[in-house]
Amino acid sequence: NLPRFYLYLTLFMFSMLGIVLADNTILMYVFWELTSVSSFLLISYWYNNGDSQFGAMQ
């Protein structure tokens, strides 16, 4: 299920770019939260591994 991983990675990169290019605080906060969500999805992608599930919730 590698396409799902690349979707999460693309979402993460898009949100990081949005943080850099944001011109106001509200937009920066939205992209910051999107980065947090996409980071959670990337870490928890390997759901078979118990350590990654624990790490995603940290």
C-alpha positions in Angstrom: 0.0 0.0 0.0 2.8 2.4 -1.0 0.6 5.0 -2.8 -1.0 5.8 0.5 2.4 6.4 2.1 3.4 8.8 -0.8 0.0 10.6 -0.4 0.8 11.2 3.3 4.4 12.3 2.4 3.1 14.7 -0.2 0.6 16.2 2.2 3.4 16.7 4.8 5.6 18.4 2.2 2.7 20.6 1.1 1.9 21.7 4.6 5.6 22.4 5.4 5.7 24.6 2.3 2.5 26.3 3.4 4.1 27.2 6.7 7.1 28.8 4.9 4.9 30.7 2.4 2.1 31.8 4.8 1.6 35.6 5.0 -0.5 35.8 8.1 -0.7 34.0 11.4 -4.0 32.3 10.9 -2.8 30.6 7.7 0.4 29.7 9.3 -1.5 28.0 12.2 -3.7 26.1 9.7 -0.6 24.7 7.9 1.0 24.0 11.3 -1.9 21.8 12.3 -1.9 20.2 8.9 1.8 19.4 9.4 0.9 17.8 12.8 -1.9 15.6 11.3 0.2 14.5 8.3 3.1 13.8 10.7 0.8 11.6 12.7 -0.3 9.8 9.6 3.3 9.2 8.5 4.4 7.8 11.8 1.4 5.6 12.2 1.6 4.3 8.7 3.6 1.3 9.9 0.7 0.2 12.1 2.0 -3.4 12.3 4.9 -2.1 14.5 3.9 -1.4 18.1 6.6 1.1 18.5 5.3 3.2 15.7 1.8 3.2 17.1 3.2 4.4 20.5 5.4 7.0 18.8 2.5 8.4 16.8 0.6 9.1 20.0 3.5 10.9 21.7 
